[in-house]
Amino acid sequence: MLAADAGRAWLELGRPTRAEENLVRGLELFGQDQPRNRLLHSASLAEARLAREDVEGAAAAAHSAMDLSAHLDSERARARLRVLHTGFGARDTSVAREVCGRVEDILSA
């Protein structure tokens, strides 16, 4: 979906609020289709929310991405999870530690 792709572009341009708006819309449009794309865009949504210091919202998006990772074996998805691990690892909260632990479990499986 173009909305989700636009969200990723906004994220790369350093505009996390615009990114979040587009990523949320794109994920809504995907519905239950395209689990790999939903995983990638959910990870991007988590990145956008981390950039806005919304750790709770970022964790929710990260968990959505990780829920989808059980069904996929994609190096690109693993790379996005490593980025999330780095982002959450820079925050000292129980929510961030929980996300990091789950990412570590997925990446080591």
N, CA, C and O atoms as CSV, one atom per row, in Angstrom:
chain,resi,resn,atom,element,x,y,z
A,1,MET,N,N,0.837,-1.183,0.000
A,1,MET,CA,C,0.000,0.000,0.000
A,1,MET,C,C,0.881,1.245,0.000
A,1,MET,O,O,1.879,1.326,0.715
A,2,LEU,N,N,0.498,2.172,-0.788
A,2,LEU,CA,C,1.285,3.384,-0.919
A,2,LEU,C,C,1.340,4.190,0.372
A,2,LEU,O,O,2.349,4.831,0.662
A,3,ALA,N,N,0.261,4.159,1.146
A,3,ALA,CA,C,0.260,4.920,2.402
A,3,ALA,C,C,1.363,4.427,3.326
A,3,ALA,O,O,2.075,5.232,3.926
A,4,ALA,N,N,1.510,3.117,3.447
A,4,ALA,CA,C,2.544,2.568,4.322
A,4,ALA,C,C,3.933,2.873,3.780
A,4,ALA,O,O,4.843,3.192,4.545
A,5,ASP,N,N,4.099,2.775,2.461
A,5,ASP,CA,C,5.396,3.111,1.858
A,5,ASP,C,C,5.730,4.591,2.073
A,5,ASP,O,O,6.883,4.949,2.313
A,6,ALA,N,N,4.718,5.433,1.985
A,6,ALA,CA,C,4.933,6.856,2.252
A,6,ALA,C,C,5.338,7.062,3.708
A,6,ALA,O,O,6.183,7.905,4.010
A,7,GLY,N,N,4.741,6.299,4.595
A,7,GLY,CA,C,5.113,6.383,6.005
A,7,GLY,C,C,6.574,6.047,6.222
A,7,GLY,O,O,7.263,6.728,6.981
A,8,ARG,N,N,7.051,5.003,5.564
A,8,ARG,CA,C,8.467,4.637,5.686
A,8,ARG,C,C,9.352,5.762,5.154
A,8,ARG,O,O,10.397,6.069,5.729
A,9,ALA,N,N,8.923,6.372,4.049
A,9,ALA,CA,C,9.695,7.482,3.476
A,9,ALA,C,C,9.749,8.663,4.446
A,9,ALA,O,O,10.806,9.267,4.630
A,10,TRP,N,N,8.619,8.992,5.062
A,10,TRP,CA,C,8.603,10.080,6.043
A,10,TRP,C,C,9.527,9.761,7.224
A,10,TRP,O,O,10.202,10.645,7.751
A,11,LEU,N,N,9.546,8.504,7.626
A,11,LEU,CA,C,10.419,8.095,8.718
A,11,LEU,C,C,11.884,8.327,8.340
A,11,LEU,O,O,12.661,8.863,9.131
A,12,GLU,N,N,12.245,7.924,7.145
A,12,GLU,CA,C,13.622,8.094,6.699
A,12,GLU,C,C,13.993,9.558,6.522
A,12,GLU,O,O,15.171,9.912,6.565
A,13,LEU,N,N,12.996,10.409,6.323
A,13,LEU,CA,C,13.234,11.850,6.222
A,13,LEU,C,C,13.257,12.538,7.584
A,13,LEU,O,O,13.423,13.755,7.671
A,14,GLY,N,N,13.087,11.748,8.648
A,14,GLY,CA,C,13.130,12.320,9.990
A,14,GLY,C,C,11.851,13.004,10.415
A,14,GLY,O,O,11.877,13.897,11.261
A,15,ARG,N,N,10.728,12.599,9.841
A,15,ARG,CA,C,9.425,13.178,10.174
A,15,ARG,C,C,8.524,12.091,10.781
A,15,ARG,O,O,7.607,11.602,10.120
A,16,PRO,N,N,8.789,11.718,12.042
A,16,PRO,CA,C,8.085,10.582,12.631
A,16,PRO,C,C,6.578,10.776,12.800
A,16,PRO,O,O,5.832,9.798,12.744
A,17,THR,N,N,6.118,11.989,13.002
A,17,THR,CA,C,4.673,12.200,13.155
A,17,THR,C,C,3.955,11.916,11.843
A,17,THR,O,O,2.944,11.214,11.821
A,18,ARG,N,N,4.481,12.466,10.747
A,18,ARG,CA,C,3.902,12.183,9.420
A,18,ARG,C,C,4.032,10.702,9.095
A,18,ARG,O,O,3.127,10.104,8.512
A,19,ALA,N,N,5.160,10.115,9.474
A,19,ALA,CA,C,5.376,8.689,9.232
A,19,ALA,C,C,4.293,7.877,9.932
A,19,ALA,O,O,3.683,6.993,9.330
A,20,GLU,N,N,4.061,8.179,11.197
A,20,GLU,CA,C,3.071,7.422,11.967
A,20,GLU,C,C,1.693,7.508,11.326
A,20,GLU,O,O,1.007,6.494,11.199
A,21,GLU,N,N,1.284,8.696,10.923
A,21,GLU,CA,C,-0.032,8.861,10.302
A,21,GLU,C,C,-0.182,7.939,9.091
A,21,GLU,O,O,-1.192,7.251,8.945
A,22,ASN,N,N,0.825,7.932,8.233
A,22,ASN,CA,C,0.758,7.132,7.014
A,22,ASN,C,C,0.887,5.637,7.301
A,22,ASN,O,O,0.213,4.823,6.670
A,23,LEU,N,N,1.737,5.281,8.236
A,23,LEU,CA,C,1.905,3.865,8.567
A,23,LEU,C,C,0.634,3.284,9.173
A,23,LEU,O,O,0.236,2.170,8.833
A,24,VAL,N,N,-0.001,4.028,10.065
A,24,VAL,CA,C,-1.253,3.559,10.665
A,24,VAL,C,C,-2.300,3.350,9.573
A,24,VAL,O,O,-2.989,2.330,9.551
A,25,ARG,N,N,-2.412,4.312,8.679
A,25,ARG,CA,C,-3.395,4.198,7.579
A,25,ARG,C,C,-3.058,3.008,6.685
A,25,ARG,O,O,-3.945,2.238,6.317
A,26,GLY,N,N,-1.804,2.856,6.340
A,26,GLY,CA,C,-1.389,1.743,5.494
A,26,GLY,C,C,-1.681,0.398,6.131
A,26,GLY,O,O,-2.152,-0.523,5.465
A,27,LEU,N,N,-1.401,0.285,7.422
A,27,LEU,CA,C,-1.681,-0.972,8.121
A,27,LEU,C,C,-3.184,-1.263,8.162
A,27,LEU,O,O,-3.597,-2.418,8.058
A,28,GLU,N,N,-3.986,-0.232,8.311
A,28,GLU,CA,C,-5.443,-0.425,8.272
A,28,GLU,C,C,-5.868,-0.965,6.913
A,28,GLU,O,O,-6.720,-1.849,6.834
A,29,LEU,N,N,-5.282,-0.439,5.852
A,29,LEU,CA,C,-5.642,-0.858,4.497
A,29,LEU,C,C,-5.207,-2.293,4.198
A,29,LEU,O,O,-5.865,-2.989,3.425
A,30,PHE,N,N,-4.097,-2.742,4.808
A,30,PHE,CA,C,-3.654,-4.116,4.601
A,30,PHE,C,C,-4.650,-5.110,5.180
A,30,PHE,O,O,-4.807,-6.210,4.649
A,31,GLY,N,N,-5.320,-4.736,6.258
A,31,GLY,CA,C,-6.194,-5.686,6.919
A,31,GLY,C,C,-5.378,-6.881,7.379
A,31,GLY,O,O,-4.348,-6.715,8.033
A,32,GLN,N,N,-5.823,-8.073,7.046
A,32,GLN,CA,C,-5.105,-9.287,7.429
A,32,GLN,C,C,-4.242,-9.825,6.293
A,32,GLN,O,O,-3.620,-10.878,6.434
A,33,ASP,N,N,-4.198,-9.121,5.182
A,33,ASP,CA,C,-3.402,-9.555,4.035
A,33,ASP,C,C,-1.936,-9.172,4.206
A,33,ASP,O,O,-1.609,-8.286,4.997
A,34,GLN,N,N,-1.068,-9.830,3.475
A,34,GLN,CA,C,0.348,-9.516,3.368
A,34,GLN,C,C,1.073,-9.441,4.723
A,34,GLN,O,O,1.526,-8.372,5.130
A,35,PRO,N,N,1.177,-10.576,5.410
A,35,PRO,CA,C,1.802,-10.564,6.738
A,35,PRO,C,C,3.240,-10.037,6.744
A,35,PRO,O,O,3.635,-9.373,7.702
A,36,ARG,N,N,4.023,-10.309,5.713
A,36,ARG,CA,C,5.396,-9.806,5.690
A,36,ARG,C,C,5.411,-8.278,5.641
A,36,ARG,O,O,6.162,-7.638,6.377
A,37,ASN,N,N,4.588,-7.703,4.781
A,37,ASN,CA,C,4.519,-6.243,4.709
A,37,ASN,C,C,3.975,-5.649,5.999
A,37,ASN,O,O,4.442,-4.600,6.442
A,38,ARG,N,N,2.998,-6.306,6.606
A,38,ARG,CA,C,2.479,-5.812,7.886
A,38,ARG,C,C,3.559,-5.847,8.955
A,38,ARG,O,O,3.662,-4.929,9.768
A,39,LEU,N,N,4.367,-6.906,8.956
A,39,LEU,CA,C,5.468,-6.986,9.918
A,39,LEU,C,C,6.443,-5.822,9.703
A,39,LEU,O,O,6.803,-5.125,10.652
A,40,LEU,N,N,6.858,-5.620,8.471
A,40,LEU,CA,C,7.827,-4.553,8.179
A,40,LEU,C,C,7.278,-3.176,8.540
A,40,LEU,O,O,7.980,-2.353,9.128
A,41,HIS,N,N,6.025,-2.935,8.184
A,41,HIS,CA,C,5.446,-1.612,8.460
A,41,HIS,C,C,5.103,-1.432,9.934
A,41,HIS,O,O,5.132,-0.310,10.438
A,42,SER,N,N,4.778,-2.520,10.635
A,42,SER,CA,C,4.581,-2.410,12.086
A,42,SER,C,C,5.892,-2.069,12.770
A,42,SER,O,O,5.916,-1.287,13.720
A,43,ALA,N,N,6.981,-2.650,12.292
A,43,ALA,CA,C,8.304,-2.310,12.833
A,43,ALA,C,C,8.630,-0.849,12.555
A,43,ALA,O,O,9.179,-0.161,13.416
A,44,SER,N,N,8.297,-0.371,11.360
A,44,SER,CA,C,8.518,1.042,11.037
A,44,SER,C,C,7.678,1.942,11.938
A,44,SER,O,O,8.138,2.997,12.375
A,45,LEU,N,N,6.445,1.521,12.213
A,45,LEU,CA,C,5.587,2.286,13.119
A,45,LEU,C,C,6.217,2.347,14.504
A,45,LEU,O,O,6.189,3.393,15.153
A,46,ALA,N,N,6.777,1.248,14.956
A,46,ALA,CA,C,7.462,1.246,16.251
A,46,ALA,C,C,8.635,2.218,16.229
A,46,ALA,O,O,8.851,2.948,17.196
A,47,GLU,N,N,9.392,2.236,15.138
A,47,GLU,CA,C,10.515,3.177,15.016
A,47,GLU,C,C,10.028,4.618,15.077
A,47,GLU,O,O,10.633,5.453,15.751
A,48,ALA,N,N,8.934,4.913,14.373
A,48,ALA,CA,C,8.392,6.273,14.367
A,48,ALA,C,C,7.959,6.693,15.768
A,48,ALA,O,O,8.209,7.820,16.197
A,49,ARG,N,N,7.318,5.789,16.462
A,49,ARG,CA,C,6.859,6.115,17.817
A,49,ARG,C,C,8.037,6.266,18.780
A,49,ARG,O,O,8.006,7.119,19.668
A,50,LEU,N,N,9.061,5.455,18.611
A,50,LEU,CA,C,10.267,5.639,19.439
A,50,LEU,C,C,10.889,7.007,19.181
A,50,LEU,O,O,11.343,7.677,20.109
A,51,ALA,N,N,10.906,7.411,17.929
A,51,ALA,CA,C,11.477,8.723,17.579
A,51,ALA,C,C,10.699,9.855,18.236
A,51,ALA,O,O,11.251,10.927,18.482
A,52,ARG,N,N,9.423,9.626,18.520
A,52,ARG,CA,C,8.587,10.617,19.213
A,52,ARG,C,C,8.576,10.397,20.716
A,52,ARG,O,O,7.844,11.071,21.441
A,53,GLU,N,N,9.406,9.429,21.200
A,53,GLU,CA,C,9.501,9.078,22.625
A,53,GLU,C,C,8.211,8.499,23.184
A,53,GLU,O,O,7.952,8.607,24.382
A,54,ASP,N,N,7.403,7.889,22.333
A,54,ASP,CA,C,6.195,7.176,22.753
A,54,ASP,C,C,6.576,5.701,22.897
A,54,ASP,O,O,6.290,4.885,22.020
A,55,VAL,N,N,7.218,5.377,24.006
A,55,VAL,CA,C,7.744,4.029,24.200
A,55,VAL,C,C,6.607,3.011,24.304
A,55,VAL,O,O,6.721,1.912,23.761
A,56,GLU,N,N,5.532,3.350,24.980
A,56,GLU,CA,C,4.399,2.424,25.117
A,56,GLU,C,C,3.781,2.121,23.746
A,56,GLU,O,O,3.532,0.963,23.412
A,57,GLY,N,N,3.541,3.160,22.969
A,57,GLY,CA,C,2.979,2.966,21.629
A,57,GLY,C,C,3.938,2.207,20.726
A,57,GLY,O,O,3.519,1.375,19.921
A,58,ALA,N,N,5.218,2.495,20.862
A,58,ALA,CA,C,6.230,1.786,20.081
A,58,ALA,C,C,6.245,0.312,20.443
A,58,ALA,O,O,6.376,-0.547,19.571
A,59,ALA,N,N,6.112,0.021,21.728
A,59,ALA,CA,C,6.103,-1.377,22.171
A,59,ALA,C,C,4.900,-2.117,21.591
A,59,ALA,O,O,5.023,-3.269,21.175
A,60,ALA,N,N,3.750,-1.467,21.559
A,60,ALA,CA,C,2.557,-2.113,20.987
A,60,ALA,C,C,2.794,-2.463,19.519
A,60,ALA,O,O,2.462,-3.563,19.078
A,61,ALA,N,N,3.364,-1.531,18.770
A,61,ALA,CA,C,3.651,-1.788,17.356
A,61,ALA,C,C,4.725,-2.861,17.202
A,61,ALA,O,O,4.639,-3.700,16.305
A,62,ALA,N,N,5.727,-2.840,18.063
A,62,ALA,CA,C,6.791,-3.851,18.010
A,62,ALA,C,C,6.230,-5.241,18.291
A,62,ALA,O,O,6.607,-6.209,17.630
A,63,HIS,N,N,5.334,-5.346,19.265
A,63,HIS,CA,C,4.727,-6.642,19.567
A,63,HIS,C,C,3.882,-7.135,18.389
A,63,HIS,O,O,3.846,-8.333,18.109
A,64,SER,N,N,3.210,-6.219,17.706
A,64,SER,CA,C,2.457,-6.612,16.511
A,64,SER,C,C,3.396,-7.191,15.460
A,64,SER,O,O,3.098,-8.213,14.843
A,65,ALA,N,N,4.525,-6.533,15.265
A,65,ALA,CA,C,5.512,-7.027,14.304
A,65,ALA,C,C,6.041,-8.393,14.726
A,65,ALA,O,O,6.153,-9.307,13.909
A,66,MET,N,N,6.360,-8.520,15.996
A,66,MET,CA,C,6.916,-9.783,16.480
A,66,MET,C,C,5.896,-10.916,16.419
A,66,MET,O,O,6.269,-12.064,16.177
A,67,ASP,N,N,4.620,-10.615,16.633
A,67,ASP,CA,C,3.583,-11.639,16.507
A,67,ASP,C,C,3.580,-12.227,15.099
A,67,ASP,O,O,3.353,-13.423,14.921
A,68,LEU,N,N,3.829,-11.393,14.114
A,68,LEU,CA,C,3.850,-11.848,12.727
A,68,LEU,C,C,5.139,-12.584,12.379
A,68,LEU,O,O,5.167,-13.370,11.432
A,69,SER,N,N,6.191,-12.341,13.127
A,69,SER,CA,C,7.485,-12.947,12.791
A,69,SER,C,C,7.495,-14.458,12.977
A,69,SER,O,O,8.332,-15.145,12.392
A,70,ALA,N,N,6.593,-14.975,13.769
A,70,ALA,CA,C,6.540,-16.419,13.998
A,70,ALA,C,C,6.213,-17.179,12.713
A,70,ALA,O,O,6.540,-18.360,12.595
A,71,HIS,N,N,5.584,-16.528,11.769
A,71,HIS,CA,C,5.151,-17.180,10.539
A,71,HIS,C,C,6.069,-16.879,9.362
A,71,HIS,O,O,5.834,-17.373,8.259
A,72,LEU,N,N,7.099,-16.086,9.572
A,72,LEU,CA,C,7.937,-15.644,8.463
A,72,LEU,C,C,9.409,-15.859,8.764
A,72,LEU,O,O,9.847,-15.753,9.910
A,73,ASP,N,N,10.146,-16.153,7.744
A,73,ASP,CA,C,11.595,-16.216,7.881
A,73,ASP,C,C,12.176,-15.303,6.811
A,73,ASP,O,O,12.421,-15.730,5.683
A,74,SER,N,N,12.390,-14.057,7.169
A,74,SER,CA,C,12.835,-13.040,6.229
A,74,SER,C,C,14.026,-12.294,6.827
A,74,SER,O,O,13.950,-11.804,7.954
A,75,GLU,N,N,15.107,-12.209,6.088
A,75,GLU,CA,C,16.273,-11.469,6.586
A,75,GLU,C,C,15.941,-9.989,6.755
A,75,GLU,O,O,16.423,-9.342,7.684
A,76,ARG,N,N,15.131,-9.466,5.868
A,76,ARG,CA,C,14.734,-8.055,5.985
A,76,ARG,C,C,13.953,-7.821,7.278
A,76,ARG,O,O,14.154,-6.813,7.955
A,77,ALA,N,N,13.066,-8.749,7.615
A,77,ALA,CA,C,12.305,-8.639,8.865
A,77,ALA,C,C,13.240,-8.743,10.061
A,77,ALA,O,O,13.093,-7.997,11.030
A,78,ARG,N,N,14.201,-9.662,10.001
A,78,ARG,CA,C,15.161,-9.802,11.100
A,78,ARG,C,C,15.985,-8.521,11.255
A,78,ARG,O,O,16.298,-8.115,12.375
A,79,ALA,N,N,16.328,-7.898,10.154
A,79,ALA,CA,C,17.089,-6.634,10.206
A,79,ALA,C,C,16.269,-5.549,10.895
A,79,ALA,O,O,16.799,-4.780,11.696
A,80,ARG,N,N,14.975,-5.489,10.583
A,80,ARG,CA,C,14.111,-4.492,11.234
A,80,ARG,C,C,14.003,-4.770,12.726
A,80,ARG,O,O,13.983,-3.838,13.530
A,81,LEU,N,N,13.933,-6.042,13.101
A,81,LEU,CA,C,13.867,-6.376,14.526
A,81,LEU,C,C,15.165,-5.983,15.235
A,81,LEU,O,O,15.130,-5.548,16.387
A,82,ARG,N,N,16.300,-6.129,14.564
A,82,ARG,CA,C,17.568,-5.693,15.163
A,82,ARG,C,C,17.580,-4.176,15.379
A,82,ARG,O,O,18.097,-3.695,16.387
A,83,VAL,N,N,17.012,-3.430,14.433
A,83,VAL,CA,C,16.909,-1.971,14.595
A,83,VAL,C,C,16.052,-1.641,15.811
A,83,VAL,O,O,16.387,-0.757,16.598
A,84,LEU,N,N,14.945,-2.361,15.954
A,84,LEU,CA,C,14.083,-2.131,17.126
A,84,LEU,C,C,14.820,-2.463,18.415
A,84,LEU,O,O,14.697,-1.741,19.404
A,85,HIS,N,N,15.576,-3.539,18.413
A,85,HIS,CA,C,16.337,-3.919,19.604
A,85,HIS,C,C,17.272,-2.781,20.003
A,85,HIS,O,O,17.377,-2.452,21.184
A,86,THR,N,N,17.934,-2.192,19.051
A,86,THR,CA,C,18.836,-1.070,19.326
A,86,THR,C,C,18.058,0.118,19.885
A,86,THR,O,O,18.475,0.733,20.867
A,87,GLY,N,N,16.932,0.435,19.261
A,87,GLY,CA,C,16.129,1.577,19.710
A,87,GLY,C,C,15.562,1.397,21.104
A,87,GLY,O,O,15.614,2.314,21.924
A,88,PHE,N,N,15.022,0.223,21.374
A,88,PHE,CA,C,14.478,-0.033,22.706
A,88,PHE,C,C,15.595,-0.196,23.729
A,88,PHE,O,O,15.431,0.155,24.897
A,89,GLY,N,N,16.732,-0.730,23.287
A,89,GLY,CA,C,17.867,-0.920,24.191
A,89,GLY,C,C,18.411,0.384,24.736
A,89,GLY,O,O,19.063,0.401,25.780
A,90,ALA,N,N,18.146,1.477,24.037
A,90,ALA,CA,C,18.613,2.796,24.474
A,90,ALA,C,C,17.691,3.409,25.531
A,90,ALA,O,O,17.948,4.506,26.026
A,91,ARG,N,N,16.628,2.700,25.868
A,91,ARG,CA,C,15.671,3.208,26.855
A,91,ARG,C,C,15.639,2.269,28.053
A,91,ARG,O,O,15.604,1.047,27.905
A,92,ASP,N,N,15.652,2.856,29.228
A,92,ASP,CA,C,15.712,2.063,30.448
A,92,ASP,C,C,14.338,2.029,31.113
A,92,ASP,O,O,14.103,2.669,32.138
A,93,THR,N,N,13.438,1.260,30.493
A,93,THR,CA,C,12.111,1.067,31.074
A,93,THR,C,C,11.791,-0.424,31.024
A,93,THR,O,O,12.395,-1.168,30.251
A,94,SER,N,N,10.853,-0.852,31.839
A,94,SER,CA,C,10.479,-2.265,31.843
A,94,SER,C,C,9.873,-2.660,30.493
A,94,SER,O,O,10.097,-3.771,30.011
A,95,VAL,N,N,9.121,-1.767,29.899
A,95,VAL,CA,C,8.514,-2.044,28.591
A,95,VAL,C,C,9.606,-2.244,27.541
A,95,VAL,O,O,9.534,-3.171,26.735
A,96,ALA,N,N,10.601,-1.385,27.554
A,96,ALA,CA,C,11.701,-1.498,26.589
A,96,ALA,C,C,12.478,-2.794,26.805
A,96,ALA,O,O,12.841,-3.475,25.846
A,97,ARG,N,N,12.729,-3.128,28.065
A,97,ARG,CA,C,13.448,-4.385,28.350
A,97,ARG,C,C,12.651,-5.594,27.889
A,97,ARG,O,O,13.223,-6.559,27.383
A,98,GLU,N,N,11.347,-5.550,28.059
A,98,GLU,CA,C,10.491,-6.652,27.617
A,98,GLU,C,C,10.578,-6.831,26.100
A,98,GLU,O,O,10.707,-7.953,25.610
A,99,VAL,N,N,10.507,-5.726,25.361
A,99,VAL,CA,C,10.622,-5.802,23.901
A,99,VAL,C,C,11.980,-6.367,23.515
A,99,VAL,O,O,12.065,-7.248,22.660
A,100,CYS,N,N,13.036,-5.871,24.133
A,100,CYS,CA,C,14.389,-6.363,23.817
A,100,CYS,C,C,14.498,-7.859,24.068
A,100,CYS,O,O,15.076,-8.584,23.258
A,101,GLY,N,N,13.953,-8.321,25.172
A,101,GLY,CA,C,14.001,-9.746,25.476
A,101,GLY,C,C,13.268,-10.585,24.448
A,101,GLY,O,O,13.734,-11.652,24.048
A,102,ARG,N,N,12.133,-10.096,24.034
A,102,ARG,CA,C,11.366,-10.850,23.039
A,102,ARG,C,C,12.077,-10.843,21.685
A,102,ARG,O,O,12.109,-11.862,20.996
A,103,VAL,N,N,12.641,-9.706,21.307
A,103,VAL,CA,C,13.400,-9.653,20.052
A,103,VAL,C,C,14.574,-10.626,20.108
A,103,VAL,O,O,14.834,-11.343,19.142
A,104,GLU,N,N,15.281,-10.652,21.232
A,104,GLU,CA,C,16.408,-11.575,21.377
A,104,GLU,C,C,15.967,-13.024,21.220
A,104,GLU,O,O,16.645,-13.819,20.569
A,105,ASP,N,N,14.829,-13.367,21.818
A,105,ASP,CA,C,14.295,-14.733,21.697
A,105,ASP,C,C,13.995,-15.073,20.240
A,105,ASP,O,O,14.311,-16.169,19.778
A,106,ILE,N,N,13.395,-14.149,19.529
A,106,ILE,CA,C,13.037,-14.387,18.115
A,106,ILE,C,C,14.294,-14.532,17.264
A,106,ILE,O,O,14.391,-15.434,16.432
A,107,LEU,N,N,15.248,-13.639,17.480
A,107,LEU,CA,C,16.457,-13.665,16.655
A,107,LEU,C,C,17.343,-14.868,16.944
A,107,LEU,O,O,18.116,-15.288,16.083
A,108,SER,N,N,17.242,-15.421,18.132
A,108,SER,CA,C,18.076,-16.572,18.475
A,108,SER,C,C,17.420,-17.904,18.103
A,108,SER,O,O,18.059,-18.955,18.161
A,109,ALA,N,N,16.149,-17.854,17.724
A,109,ALA,CA,C,15.427,-19.095,17.374
A,109,ALA,C,C,15.876,-19.660,16.037
A,109,ALA,O,O,15.368,-20.694,15.602
